[in-house]
Amino acid sequence: MQDRPRATLTSTVLGCPDPRALGRFYAELLGWPMGTDDPEWVTLRPGGPGLSFQLEADHVPPAWPQGPGDQQVQAHLDVLVDDLEAAGAFARSLGATLAEFQPQEHVRVHLDPAGHPFCLYVED
């Protein structure tokens, strides 16, 4: 059996129409420093795996919840918070919108400025 080569996850990448704007949104939301800051590629590196934002000129935001024929959600971010209402208000002050459909009591689904869903949640 061949030895497994080293592999390290460094980032989750979100496609969007404006990487700098979405990078600033998540940098503020999470309190993470920006690394690369280019028009087509932005990174946030908190000291471990981070987030990156890639230009997709033809980006189509996913639908939440998904209906027949809608662009499906392929991934979303879960963000642990200590105060659900305060964190939601802060996210909305940065440009997020509260999703109409909320599937769980201790989770608030929001949409970032590019339309990606993300969940703010508190531990039970």
Secondary structure, 3 states (H helix, E strand, C coil): CCCCCCCCCCEEEEEECCHHHHHHHHHHHHCCCEEEEECCEEEECCCCCEEEEEECCCCCCCCCCCCCCCCCCCCCEEEECCCHHHHHHHHHHCCCEECCCCCCCCEEEEECCCCCEEEEECCC
